[in-house]
Amino acid sequence: MLSEKILFVGKTEEVDRPFLDPSTRYRCFNIAYALKKRGHRTEVVTLSYFLENIEIAKNFEHIVFHRPFLNDEGFIRFLQENQYKKNLIADFDDLIFDVSNILNLPEISTRDPSIRGTSQYISKNAAACHFFKKFSVSTQPLANKLSTLFPDAYVRVISNTLGSEYVDLSRKLFLLNKRREYKLGYFPGTASHNNDFQKIAHHIAKFLSQNKKDKIFILGPLKIPASLNAYYNRIDHIPNLVPFNHLPYIKANVETILAPLGENEFNVCKSGLKFFEAMPLGCRVIATAIPDIDRFDSSYLDKCYTIEDWGTLLDNKKVDRSKYEAELDSMLNKVGSDHVAKIWEESFLS
């Protein structure tokens, strides 16, 4: 295939260090780097940089806008003028373009009680979709939803992907074979997972009551349920987020990572990255079996189809370390950046 010029435009508040934004890393940098290895010329910029230097678009025939958002007259003008001139692709990794689904967004009653700000955000994402004919999305349910809302759209699933640097670092940390201080770990990336954690808190309380020496580590904004108050001395909670590149070192100190999600359409569309971020570190993962989790079969993964499943899986199960390399290779055949870049190439450059 001939070398192509591809620009990825990431929407992030980390304007000075966009690589540290997990979503921008997964949806822009990892794929861009892998495509560059395949011989293409790629570049990643933030949306704010693009809007300030919109002439950069002249250097590229293919432009991917991660989470395009109609909040700038210059951007609207660019889309109007170029929607038939260039290969423009809208990229989404969450269900943030369906105005009928606003009330299903996580913790809407807590974070935006009036839903005014959220409604404007979703509406501007939905409006942007009308300027695109091509879409890349992170999961199959998200593709199904977008195709329902925009029947004429060309939609392809481009999984969130692991870069080789992340995999190499994780493998090195695994091979150190250090003692892991925490039996359980929970890593809410945003302040929207209180209800998710609340649903399994009683199972965690039972686990801690039966395993007197074990501890749980929680990183990120979370309201600790009252049912866990009796175990406060065995819950290490750091409410502030840390840079993404610190996470492997922290997760490598945890045996089992928990990934509960409530039942709603937003969560059904989410990525299974909680599993494939953790597995290269040798962490066992217990996760709600959303579709993007359910596509994996691994001895490092236990899937919960009901709340009751958490009670049976929260134990001291040991994972066979001898299976690590085979399990890792199997997983990378689905989410490794080289594999995903090939799918991207075949989907949008053929």
Stockholm file with secondary structure:
# STOCKHOLM 1.0

chainA/1-350         MLSEKILFVGKTEEVDRPFLDPSTRYRCFNIAYALKKRGHRTEVVTLSYFLENIEIAKNFEHIVFHRPFLNDEGFIRFLQENQYKKNLIADFDDLIFDVSNILNLPEISTRDPSIRGTSQYISKNAAACHFFKKFSVSTQPLANKLSTLFPDAYVRVISNTLGSEYVDLSRKLFLLNKRREYKLGYFPGTASHNNDFQKIAHHIAKFLSQNKKDKIFILGPLKIPASLNAYYNRIDHIPNLVPFNHLPYIKANVETILAPLGENEFNVCKSGLKFFEAMPLGCRVIATAIPDIDRFDSSYLDKCYTIEDWGTLLDNKKVDRSKYEAELDSMLNKVGSDHVAKIWEESFLS
#=GR chainA/1-350 SS CCCCEEEEEECCSCSSCGGGSHHHIIIIIHHHHHHHHTTCEEEEEEHHHHHHTGGGGGGCSEEEEESCCCCCHHHHHHHHHHTTTSEEEEEESSSCSCGGGGGGSTTHHHHCTTCHHHHHHHHHHHHHHTTCSEEEESSHHHHHHHHHHSTTCEEEECCCCBCHHHHHHHHHHHHTCCCCSEEEEECCSSTTCHHHHHHHHHHHHHHHHHCTTCCEEEESSCCCCGGGGGGGGGEEEECSCCCGGGHHHHHTTEEEEEECCCSSHHHHTSCCHHHHHHGGGTCEEEEECCHHHHTCCCTTEEEESSHHHHHHHCSCCCCCGGGHHHHHHHHHHHHBHHHHHHHHHHHHTC
#=GC SS_cons         CCCCEEEEEECCSCSSCGGGSHHHIIIIIHHHHHHHHTTCEEEEEEHHHHHHTGGGGGGCSEEEEESCCCCCHHHHHHHHHHTTTSEEEEEESSSCSCGGGGGGSTTHHHHCTTCHHHHHHHHHHHHHHTTCSEEEESSHHHHHHHHHHSTTCEEEECCCCBCHHHHHHHHHHHHTCCCCSEEEEECCSSTTCHHHHHHHHHHHHHHHHHCTTCCEEEESSCCCCGGGGGGGGGEEEECSCCCGGGHHHHHTTEEEEEECCCSSHHHHTSCCHHHHHHGGGTCEEEEECCHHHHTCCCTTEEEESSHHHHHHHCSCCCCCGGGHHHHHHHHHHHHBHHHHHHHHHHHHTC
//
